[in-house]
Amino acid sequence: MSALRVVVADDQALVRTGFRLILESEGIEVVAEAEDGEQAVAAVRRTAPEVVLMDIRMPGLDGLEATRRILADPSAPPPRTASWPRSPRASWR
């Protein structure tokens, strides 16, 4: 069985690193990191992950609009997404 493939998008490097350490310690593969919504959309198109962890508040293209663009892209199956507004509560889509 192959590892679950995840993209982590957050404008704070420390948050991305923390998620990467936690996920990889559980055998989950972080295939890309992004520091804004544009990078997140590009990373998802490039890597086709099963899951995207997305901060809602990021500079430039925010996480909500990035998620809309990812889910609207007909070229690949949509990944599961989890987003957070810098609080411990996540909403699944």
C-alpha positions in Angstrom: 0.0 0.0 0.0 1.4 3.4 -0.9 1.6 6.3 1.5 -1.1 8.9 1.6 0.1 12.0 -0.4 -0.5 15.4 1.1 0.2 19.1 0.2 0.6 21.5 3.1 -0.2 25.2 2.4 0.5 27.8 5.1 2.3 31.2 4.9 4.2 30.4 8.1 7.2 28.1 7.5 7.1 26.9 11.2 3.5 25.7 10.7 4.4 23.8 7.5 7.4 22.2 9.1 5.4 21.1 12.1 2.7 19.5 9.9 5.5 17.8 7.8 7.1 16.4 10.9 3.9 15.1 12.4 2.6 13.6 9.1 5.9 12.0 8.1 6.2 10.4 11.6 2.9 8.6 10.8 4.1 7.4 7.4 2.2 10.1 5.4 4.1 11.6 2.4 4.2 15.4 2.2 4.6 15.8 -1.6 4.7 19.6 -1.6 4.6 22.7 0.6 3.1 26.1 -0.4 3.3 29.5 1.2 0.4 31.1 -0.6 -2.7 30.1 -2.5 -1.1 30.4 -6.0 1.7 28.0 -4.9 -0.9 25.6 -3.4 -2.9 25.5 -6.7 0.3 24.8 -8.7 1.5 22.2 -6.2 -1.8 20.3 -6.4 -1.7 20.4 -10.2 1.9 19.1 -10.2 1.6 16.4 -7.6 -2.1 15.2 -7.5 -2.3 14.6 -3.8 -5.1 12.8 -2.0 -5.3 15.5 0.7 -4.6 19.2 0.9 -4.1 20.9 4.3 -4.8 24.6 3.6 -4.6 27.7 5.8 -7.5 30.1 5.0 -5.6 33.3 5.6 -2.6 33.6 3.4 -1.2 36.6 1.4 -2.2 37.1 -2.2 -4.6 34.3 -3.1 -6.2 33.1 0.1 -6.9 29.5 1.0 -10.6 29.7 0.3 -10.1 30.9 -3.3 -7.2 28.4 -3.8 -9.5 25.6 -2.6 -12.3 26.7 -5.0 -9.8 26.7 -7.9 -8.4 23.3 -6.9 -11.9 21.7 -6.7 -13.0 23.3 -9.9 -10.1 21.9 -11.9 -11.6 19.1 -14.1 -8.2 17.6 -15.0 -7.8 15.5 -11.9 -9.9 13.9 -9.2 -10.5 16.5 -6.4 -8.4 15.9 -3.3 -9.9 16.0 0.2 -9.2 19.4 1.8 -8.9 20.6 5.3 -8.6 24.3 6.1 -8.1 26.3 9.2 -8.3 30.0 10.1 -5.3 29.8 12.5 -7.4 28.0 15.1 -7.5 24.3 16.1 -10.9 23.7 14.4 -10.7 22.3 10.8 -13.5 22.1 8.3 -13.6 19.2 5.9 -14.8 19.5 2.3 
